[in-house]
Amino acid sequence: MLAIVSKKSHLDINGFYFINGQILNNAQAYSNNTTVTSITYNKNNELAGVWKAQTEPYAIPPLTTASFSIPVTNKIQSFQISNYTVLVESDKFTIQK
């Protein structure tokens, strides 16, 4: 099905936090409307925020990868982030014939 094959994060010079990575579609079908959710935590392991983004492309062909970039646009939250979790989901898989 869907797997996160890479992820990295950084705080840019403008104070925005970015979480970037690659998603692999291991299925024999297209992954449609593929979204990535990041749950961010502060240094006390408390919830700092929840952020979502779509993959590019959002319909991932079988056995290929797609990129994602999640910008945390709230600068107050950006400076509090010490850890995060990334989840990926698709609303449906479509088999191309």
N, C-alpha and C positions, 0 to 999 in steps of 0.2 A: 504494500500500500504506500503510504507517504512516509518519508524519513527525512529528518534534518541531517544533512551531511556536513554542513559547516555553519558556524555562527561566530561573529565577533562584534565588539561594540567599541565605541569611542565617544568622547566628549569633544565637540569641535570648539574653535576659538570664539564662536558666538554664544556658547553656552547651551547648545542643543546636543542631546544624547542620541546617538544612532545605533541601532541594532541591525546588522546586515548578515545575510547568509544565503545558503543554497538548500533547496528542497528537491529530493529525488522521488519521482513517481515510479515505484517498483511494480505497479499493476500493469495488466495487459489492456487497460482502458484509459481514456482521457480523464484527468482529474479536473472537474469544472468548478469555477468560482472558488479557487483555492485561496484560503486566507491564513495568515499567520498572526497569532496573538502572543504578546509578551506581557508577562506579569512581573512587575518590577518591585524590588524590596529595598528598604533603607538599611543602614548599618545595624539597626536593632532587629532585623529580619521582619519588620512590619511592612504591610502593603504600602507601596509608594504610588502605584498606578497600574492601569491596564490599558494597553495600546494595541491597535490592530492595523494590518495592512494586507493588501492583496499581493500575490506573487506576480512576477512579470516573466512569462505570460501568465494570466490567471487561469487559463486552460492548459494544463501541463500534459503533453503527449506521453504515451506509454514509454517507460524506460528512459526518460530524459529528466533533466534538472531545470529548475526555474530559480530566479533570484528573488530576494525580498529585502526591503529596507523599511524599518520602522523608525520614524523620527519621533522622539519625545519632545514635543514643542513647548511644554510647560517648563520654563527654566528653573523654577523652584524645585520641581520634581527631579529634573535632570541632575542637579547637584546633590540630591539625596540618594541616588541610586548606587547601591553597592553590590547588588546581585540581581539576576533575572532568570526567568524560565520562559522558554519558547514552545508554543504548541502550534501544530498545523492541522487544518481540517479542510474538507471539501464537502460541498453540499450534495454532490453525486458524481458517480463515475459513468462515463458513456463509452460504449464500445463502438468504434468506427468500423463500418463494413464496406 
